[in-house]
């Protein structure tokens, strides 16, 4: 019995000597110039390298794209409750972002000619100053996700929107108001800001604990 207890004590002591706490792992991962080598050969833990695309700088689908955009290169994050892994941001690559507002007229409810006439009337009111884009969006837009925010879609990367919207937005400048037909309906769009470069992609090292 004493021999068993002694062996168990030695095993526990060995684990304390040769093992590392999560805090110690994070400290090394934060500073090492070879994080993959450290994880593979020193920790001998499973890992994955994920390429994460950031579609919007104002709304995120989950932890991955949020860290890809907000996380600092070289910094280690985690672990989280229910997600037993660490994430180190290895690198970031820029992309072009646009900021627009839109009013979507649902052409399943309105005939195309009527929708086109309505869009012209809406644009005329906005340009004449008798109504604001925000008020028109709240009243007419079928996109309820953005209409409550004045039609504002936030900042998003080129390629995130429907092809017709992407092409039209890229062809216009700040302050322009224009129409775009897409499979979703007729969009009245205004460009709110000049395009900018921001984080578009990130490489994330995920270490399974």
Steps between C-alpha positions, in 0.01 A plus 500: 500500500783737595679411178186585299462836674869578436470420128186714472674789675796473263266499198322813623834670570616407150187650346564825687861506381450407136147629443395860446199692619282680249636832627857380436406378151346838419809684626729299271261520203480877545876539462640210296610560140402141412152438648428201274825330593432566868152345480605206281830400663496641854133478597424216257142617469263496204463827314339653193580807293182673386470766229211719610328754274361814661185610318404796718681719750179588685326164543649153550365150447697343783823477698727430201426810290476717812853395604622527142395865494544615861786275615861623499760324285716281724252503790354179647134479608295244692410251620124560512221319680384215277793556258814339640762654274733796463519727194806697392463762227787425259442760227249735341442604138308814395195527275287786365197600707191698399241679710150547356135526594221352293123482464375168361175501305364146490406420140302196612254751646529777241508471123831612350356811335334609824816430703706701252256793517494482880880498518516813282253676729699397810828622350340833397372557857841425650686723253245781545546481877130439571587163658813326623648174377459362852126582510443353154680181603287466813184546294566305180791259539423127500837435666381515859847425630631836381185712469487561875851646467416733214598242241864506616682178402822593683848432363535184289759359262483492123335172405278473807192632323309382194702533179286782360531701823873448519557624146273804541646603837856480363399725208360782718645749744409639840163681502364334185143362503416241237282197415615139470293203386590164658317166544388635841319798348573866429755670724532873553858547615703788640876487556568633849881503504800463272636144470769405750755225556445286809549141619362258243660167592689355794702185569408351837690223678256289702661287772283219637555466876 
